[in-house]
Amino acid sequence: MTYSIHPSQELIELFKAKPYQGQAPDQATVIILGNDANYSPDISEHPFFEHVLEYHQDGVAFWKNKGVHHPFLLDDYPFNKTKGGVPYHRRIASMGFDGSYADKFSFVELLDVPTIGNTNDDKEVFWSLINIEHLNWLESILLEGDKKIVLTTSTFFRILKKLQKDYGCFKSLKDKTGDMPVMVYQENNTRIYKSYSFSHSLTKEYIHDLSKMIRCFMGEK
């Protein structure tokens, strides 16, 4: 499958209005940063697509009403549940946060458009979809404002130099080595951690430690 923008114009327009999922990132306590929001190209032709639209219209209400933070986790999800974003979101869900945390979590990506295919199949297309205005908005959200904890990945830091050189953004961020999750930025009320991607196989112990770290940051025991 060719890596590209998702064919659904309706989904694209929703991303323009809200280039994030869940809580608005400037109001969230926990931000999970990814590369892109990826969907099957066929999903917009299926009745299940209504759940996807509902989710992007109001992710906080979706989580509270449906009991899951993403439509991929609904029992009637009609596509392969062992591929793509399903395992990713299952691992996030396994941290144990329920709908009462819906207004705390935001999911935001470097791209402000929905995609199909695999980023690694055509990195030139990925870079062509970069929107500098979105990056600047995202940088201000991540590095300024209210108290928040941000989870990034090694992939983000692999492309960070190009973001800094070509787009002049995220210049205050520098990669660090160490046992992950490793804190790479701490300023004012913000902490940014480099963590293993939820796309990868993660041990129950690692996911438990992530959950504990987030809960401690939010003041829970």
KAURRA-V426200 format. One record per residue. PHI is phi in degrees with one decimal (999 if undefined). Layout:
phi=PHI
phi=PHI
//
This chain:
phi=999
phi=-72.3
phi=-74.7
phi=-166.5
phi=-68.9
phi=-62.0
phi=-72.0
phi=-78.2
phi=-66.5
phi=-62.8
phi=-67.9
phi=-60.5
phi=-66.3
phi=-65.0
phi=-66.5
phi=-63.1
phi=-73.5
phi=-137.3
phi=-80.4
phi=-165.8
phi=-129.1
phi=79.1
phi=-68.8
phi=-59.6
phi=-60.1
phi=-75.8
phi=-114.7
phi=-89.9
phi=-97.8
phi=-121.0
phi=-120.1
phi=-106.9
phi=-99.5
phi=-123.0
phi=-85.1
phi=-157.0
phi=-97.3
phi=-110.3
phi=-131.8
phi=-63.9
phi=-66.8
phi=-88.8
phi=-65.5
phi=-73.1
phi=-95.7
phi=-110.0
phi=-54.8
phi=-61.5
phi=-57.9
phi=-60.6
phi=-66.0
phi=-64.0
phi=-64.4
phi=-59.6
phi=-61.6
phi=-75.7
phi=-74.0
phi=-158.8
phi=-67.7
phi=-66.5
phi=-64.1
phi=-58.3
phi=-61.9
phi=-65.8
phi=-81.7
phi=-94.5
phi=84.2
phi=-134.8
phi=-85.1
phi=-150.0
phi=-62.9
phi=-59.7
phi=-93.4
phi=-69.7
phi=-61.3
phi=-94.1
phi=-57.3
phi=-89.6
phi=-108.7
phi=-59.0
phi=-88.5
phi=-107.1
phi=-128.9
phi=61.7
phi=-80.2
phi=-66.5
phi=-58.7
phi=-56.1
phi=-77.1
phi=-64.4
phi=-68.6
phi=-62.9
phi=-62.1
phi=-69.9
phi=-70.5
phi=92.7
phi=-87.2
phi=-100.0
phi=-63.0
phi=-69.0
phi=-100.1
phi=-58.2
phi=-84.0
phi=-99.3
phi=-105.7
phi=-129.7
phi=-116.6
phi=-137.9
phi=-125.8
phi=-67.8
phi=-97.2
phi=-104.6
phi=-131.4
phi=-75.6
phi=-129.0
phi=-128.2
phi=83.4
phi=-109.8
phi=-53.9
phi=-68.2
phi=-75.5
phi=-157.7
phi=-68.6
phi=-64.2
phi=-65.5
phi=-54.3
phi=-68.4
phi=-69.5
phi=-91.3
phi=-63.3
phi=-114.8
phi=-61.9
phi=-63.7
phi=-65.4
phi=-62.2
phi=-64.0
phi=-60.9
phi=-64.9
phi=-60.7
phi=-65.1
phi=-66.0
phi=-71.5
phi=-100.6
phi=-129.8
phi=87.3
phi=-74.6
phi=-56.7
phi=-156.9
phi=-119.7
phi=-121.0
phi=-106.3
phi=-111.4
phi=-134.0
phi=-62.0
phi=-60.6
phi=-57.8
phi=-75.7
phi=-70.9
phi=-102.1
phi=-60.2
phi=-60.5
phi=-68.9
phi=-61.4
phi=-70.9
phi=-73.9
phi=-85.3
phi=-121.0
phi=67.4
phi=-114.4
phi=56.7
phi=-68.4
phi=-84.0
phi=-94.4
phi=-134.7
phi=-70.3
phi=-136.4
phi=-101.7
phi=140.7
phi=-66.5
phi=-85.0
phi=-75.5
phi=-114.9
phi=-75.8
phi=-108.1
phi=-155.2
phi=-143.8
phi=-150.4
phi=54.0
phi=-100.9
phi=-109.3
phi=-126.7
phi=-116.0
phi=-117.4
phi=-89.5
phi=-132.6
phi=-64.8
phi=-67.6
phi=-69.8
phi=-74.3
phi=-93.7
phi=-69.0
phi=-123.4
phi=-72.1
phi=-61.0
phi=-66.1
phi=-65.8
phi=-64.3
phi=-61.8
phi=-66.4
phi=-62.3
phi=-60.1
phi=-63.8
phi=-61.7
phi=-66.4
phi=-63.5
phi=-63.2
phi=-62.6
phi=-83.8
phi=91.4
phi=-87.9
phi=-89.6
//
